[in-house]
């Protein structure tokens, strides 16, 4: 009998600030999905924010300091995975630019090559084609800006959602249109942000689905908040929770009350 010499992937989970502080179940779902796919998953305690708020506000010095700390915390892992297109985009696309021309340039480039968004990692790297989950009801899916435009995450979540028993995917008219959150954008331009999310929730409601899914908690919290204020009964969840079969917890923002 031939010995199996395949290496078990060692993954460092970048939890993200919002998951850590507001929705830990997303982190647990991410761990479950990757472990079921054959990975060893660890959560480095030294991790903090990805540095995106500082970066987007023009504070490159502090953003670079955060980048160096993050790179150091995750060195030694085969892969670095985040359940967020926004944070994964910062780690993968912006760290190399931020640290270009410094002593950390080569380390940033090597780090970038190991970073992946969660669902993209499952499908594109691990080759996962189905999940053993069930969800009774209809869902619609929002493509977050960073995940879609920086990391090309679009087909992967839909591929896995199609294998969830009982799930009915109802696409909204414009799934790739921004929700209006944009990190610090919603703070700098609240009136514009509110107008954008109003148009987004109208599109969500028109899809006729019971639950809204996405892969970025910032987007989800923004849309959930608006839906709740509008009196909508549409539930809001991170896609990882449904794919991991962990959708028995309260929805984000009290949707469905």
C-alpha positions in Angstrom: 0.0 0.0 0.0 1.4 3.4 -1.0 2.0 5.8 1.8 -0.1 9.1 1.6 2.5 11.8 1.7 0.1 14.7 1.2 0.7 17.5 3.7 -2.2 18.8 5.9 -2.5 22.5 5.1 -1.8 24.7 8.1 -4.0 27.7 8.0 -3.8 30.9 10.0 -7.3 32.4 10.4 -7.4 36.2 10.2 -10.6 36.7 12.3 -11.2 40.4 11.5 -12.3 43.0 13.9 -16.0 42.9 13.1 -16.2 39.1 13.4 -14.3 39.2 16.7 -16.4 41.9 18.3 -19.9 41.5 16.7 -20.3 38.0 15.1 -17.9 35.4 16.5 -20.1 32.6 15.0 -18.6 33.6 11.6 -15.2 32.7 12.9 -16.4 29.4 14.2 -18.1 28.6 10.9 -14.9 29.4 9.0 -12.9 27.1 11.3 -15.5 24.3 10.8 -15.5 24.6 7.0 -11.7 24.5 6.7 -11.3 21.7 9.2 -13.9 19.6 7.3 -11.9 20.3 4.2 -8.8 18.8 5.8 -7.0 21.8 7.2 -5.4 22.4 10.5 -6.6 25.9 11.6 -4.9 28.2 14.1 -5.8 31.7 15.3 -2.6 33.7 16.1 -3.3 35.8 19.2 -1.0 38.6 18.1 -3.3 39.6 15.3 -5.3 42.9 15.5 -6.9 45.0 12.8 -5.9 44.6 9.1 -5.1 48.4 9.1 -7.7 49.3 6.5 -9.3 52.2 8.5 -6.0 53.9 8.9 -5.0 53.1 5.3 -8.2 54.5 3.9 -7.9 57.6 6.0 -4.4 58.4 4.7 -2.5 57.3 7.8 0.1 55.2 6.0 2.6 55.2 8.8 0.2 53.4 11.3 -1.1 51.2 8.5 2.4 50.1 7.7 3.1 49.3 11.4 -0.1 47.2 11.5 0.9 45.4 8.3 4.3 44.5 9.7 2.8 43.2 12.9 0.3 41.1 10.9 2.9 39.7 8.6 5.0 38.6 11.5 2.1 37.0 13.3 1.2 34.9 10.3 4.6 33.8 9.1 5.0 30.1 9.1 1.5 29.3 8.0 0.8 27.7 4.6 -2.2 29.9 4.1 -3.7 33.0 5.6 -7.5 33.0 5.3 -10.1 35.7 6.2 -13.9 35.4 6.2 -14.0 38.9 4.6 -13.3 40.1 1.1 -12.5 43.6 2.4 -9.9 42.5 5.0 -8.5 39.8 2.7 -8.2 42.5 -0.1 -6.2 44.7 2.3 -3.8 41.9 3.3 -3.3 40.6 -0.2 -3.5 43.6 -2.5 -2.5 46.6 -0.3 0.2 45.3 2.0 2.7 44.9 -0.9 2.1 48.4 -2.1 2.2 49.8 1.4 5.6 48.2 2.2 7.2 48.5 -1.3 10.7 49.9 -1.1 11.1 49.0 2.5 13.0 46.2 4.3 9.7 44.4 4.5 9.0 44.3 0.7 9.9 40.7 0.1 8.1 39.5 3.2 5.0 41.4 2.2 5.1 39.9 -1.3 5.5 36.4 0.1 2.7 37.0 2.7 0.4 38.3 -0.1 0.8 35.1 -2.1 -0.6 33.1 0.9 -3.7 35.2 1.6 -7.2 34.1 0.5 -10.8 35.0 1.2 -12.6 32.1 2.9 -15.0 30.8 0.2 -12.5 31.4 -2.6 -9.9 29.4 -0.5 -12.3 26.5 -0.1 -13.2 26.4 -3.9 -10.1 27.6 -5.7 -7.4 26.3 -3.4 -8.8 23.2 -1.6 -11.1 22.2 -4.5 -14.2 21.9 -2.3 -17.2 21.3 -4.6 -20.0 20.7 -2.1 -20.8 21.1 1.6 -22.9 18.8 3.8 -25.3 21.5 5.0 -29.0 22.1 4.8 -31.0 25.4 4.8 -34.7 25.4 4.5 -35.7 28.5 2.6 -34.8 31.1 0.0 -31.7 33.3 0.0 -30.3 36.1 -2.1 -26.6 37.0 -2.3 -24.8 40.3 -2.2 -21.3 40.6 -3.9 -19.2 42.8 -1.7 -17.1 45.4 -3.6 -13.7 44.3 -2.3 -14.3 40.6 -2.6 -15.7 41.0 -6.2 -13.4 43.6 -7.6 -10.1 42.9 -5.8 -10.3 39.1 -5.4 -12.8 37.9 -8.1 -15.1 36.3 -5.6 -18.4 35.8 -7.3 -18.9 32.3 -8.7 -17.4 30.5 -5.6 -20.1 31.2 -3.0 -22.9 30.4 -5.5 -21.2 27.1 -6.4 -21.2 26.0 -2.8 -24.7 27.4 -2.0 -26.0 25.3 -4.9 -25.1 22.2 -2.9 -26.9 23.2 0.3 -29.9 21.0 0.7 -33.2 22.8 0.6 -31.7 26.2 -0.3 -33.3 28.2 -3.0 -31.1 31.0 -4.4 -33.1 34.0 -5.7 -30.7 36.5 -7.4 -31.4 40.2 -6.9 -31.4 42.5 -9.9 -28.0 44.1 -9.1 -26.0 41.8 -6.7 -22.7 43.5 -7.6 -23.9 47.1 -6.7 -22.3 48.6 -3.6 -24.3 48.5 -0.3 -23.0 52.0 0.7 -20.9 50.9 3.7 -17.4 51.3 2.2 -15.7 51.3 5.6 -15.0 54.9 6.5 -17.1 56.1 3.5 -20.3 55.7 5.5 -18.9 58.0 8.2 -17.4 60.6 5.8 -20.5 60.7 3.5 -23.5 59.5 5.6 -26.2 61.0 3.3 -24.7 59.4 0.2 -24.2 56.1 2.0 -27.8 56.1 3.2 -29.1 56.7 -0.3 -27.0 53.8 -1.7 -28.2 51.4 1.0 -31.8 52.4 0.4 -31.5 51.4 -3.2 -29.7 48.2 -2.2 -32.4 47.2 0.3 -35.1 47.8 -2.4 -33.3 45.4 -4.7 -33.0 42.9 -1.9 -36.7 43.1 -1.1 -37.6 42.8 -4.7 -35.8 39.5 -5.0 -38.4 38.0 -2.7 -35.9 35.9 -0.6 -36.3 35.2 3.1 -32.6 35.6 3.9 -29.8 37.9 2.7 -26.2 36.4 2.5 -22.8 38.0 1.8 -19.2 37.3 2.6 -18.3 40.6 4.3 -19.6 41.4 7.7 -19.3 45.2 7.2 -21.7 45.0 4.3 -24.0 42.7 6.2 -24.2 44.9 9.3 -25.0 48.0 7.1 -27.7 46.2 5.1 -29.1 44.5 8.2 -29.4 47.8 10.0 -31.2 49.5 7.2 -33.6 46.5 6.7 -34.4 46.5 10.4 -35.1 50.3 10.4 -37.4 49.7 7.4 -39.3 47.1 9.3 -38.3 44.3 7.0 -38.5 40.7 8.1 -35.6 39.6 5.9 -32.9 37.8 7.9 -29.3 38.6 7.3 -26.4 36.1 7.7 -22.8 35.6 6.7 -22.5 33.0 3.9 -20.1 30.9 6.0 -22.8 30.3 8.6 -25.1 28.8 6.1 -22.4 26.7 4.3 -21.2 25.4 7.7 -24.7 24.5 8.8 -24.6 27.0 11.6 -27.7 29.0 10.8 -29.6 28.3 14.0 -28.3 31.4 15.8 -30.2 34.8 15.8 -29.7 36.7 12.5 -27.5 39.7 12.2 -29.2 42.9 13.5 -32.4 41.2 14.7 -33.7 40.5 11.1 -36.8 38.4 11.1 -38.3 39.7 14.3 
